[in-house]
Amino acid sequence: MSKRTAACWFALGALACVPAAGTTASTGAQDRVVHVGHLLDVDSGRMLADQAVLVRAGRVVSVQPWNAAAPGAATVTDWSAWTVVPGLMDMHTHLADVLQSADPAAPLKITAVQQAFLGAQHARQTLQAGFTTVRDLGVYRSYADIALRDAIKAGEVPGPRMFVAGAYITVPGGGGEITGLPPGTVVPDEFRRGVSKGVAQVRQHVDAILDHGADWIKVIATGAVLAAGTDPGQPEYTEAEIHAAVTEAAKRGVYVAAHAHGEEGIERAIRAGVRSVEHASLITDQGIALARQHGTWLVMDLYDGDYIDQIGRRDGWPAEILRKNAETAETQREGFRKAVQAGVKLAFGTDEGVYPYGDNARQFAYMVRYGMTPLQAIRSATIDAARLLGREKELGSIAAGKVADLIAVACDPLQDVDCLRQIRGVIKAGQPVPLGPDPRGR
């Protein structure tokens, strides 16, 4: 009943036609029925066999047994051999920036035009890896992420839907600055739009970033592992300054995410009212209890520690970074295990851009290794991530009325969560995504 057709993709200045695996011809406005072998209902935790997902105008109309469905004139996408889960969601990415390397000046060595092409490439790789939604938490060259978000939304480049931070709110010389540069290096103003000292400047720059179209505010509350000369364990903003960002953003209906490794910075951010704490590497039992009390989300990038250690040593990353990574990685994982046991809200976030783009799903196995069940890990990247965004009514599960984001894998992720790296098909907002080459570039 199905036919295979070619899909043409415009990306990075070249037009390429590649087959859209497992899909049939589409007229765009026509209804689509996806024949699913096994469908994971993340809301109930049940695996449903032989299902039909009816999609109209980019949204799910119904989910019912295949033998009860009547495709009629609808286009049929045959995923009957595969397991289907909701489109995955990564709540901590950096699509519109350069890949982390041994050179701290790398962000300064590309032009804005080159950065736009890189961002488009990173967005495509991430989408092809099954991640249909991301929360992109900042770029060094301010507002590059806003431009990428808008280009994807306009259909000019392929990529996940993006919720972006625009620029970092960071102290001068802090964890959100480009540091470790050769003496005399001048950092242009466009890389320092959110540099803020004191409550008044924090408020001013929050407003400026939101005026440019950001969806979130990112506050760098402590030093960073990857920023030379900063200490991840030390707070860089007072509670009053973080609270100023939270209250100013709230006037516009916007949340704040706080980068915070050290315990004092974590606690200040939670008490100040941030929506999420990123990394939380040195969180203690007290911080975990406080996060649960306040309903604060933790977004912990468990895979990065191994990547930084392996690739950093191979490629000669600065010794300071390798030392800070070694001091935080295992502590973070133990904190994650305790947070899972305590019932703290946890969302999937990888800090994509530290490691190669499109390898996001590698983190699932780490989350299971450090305390989650496979279902919990998948929920953290679907319905729970949607709740963090405040978009659970439209994203995060395959259900009537929600946006039709679906991915297909050739195995059962409840038995082997690492199989989420084996993508066989992606549908974003009802439209099949041409997969082309391996999304991880191998």
Secondary structure, 3 states (H helix, E strand, C coil): CCCCCEEEEEECCEEEEEECCCCCCCCCCCCEEEEEEEEEECCCCEEEEEEEEEEECCEEEEEEEHHHCCCCCCEEEEEEEEEEEECEEEEEECCCCCCCCCCCCHHHHCCHHHHHHHHHHHHHHHHHCCEEEEEECCCCCCCHHHHHHHHHHCCCCCCCEEEECCCEEECCCCCCCCCCCCCCCCCCHHHCCCECCCHHHHHHHHHHHHHCCCCCEEEECECCCCCCCCCCCCECCCHHHHHHHHHHHHCCCCCEEEEECCHHHHHHHHHHCCCEEEECCCCCHHHHHHHHHHCCEEECCCCHHHHHHHHHHHHCCCHHHHHHHHHHHHHHHHHHHHHHHHCCCECCCCCECCCCCCCHHHHHHHHHHCCCCHHHHHHHCCHHHHHHHCCCCCCCCCCCCCECCEEEECCCCCCCHHHHHCEEEEEECCEECCCCCCCCCC
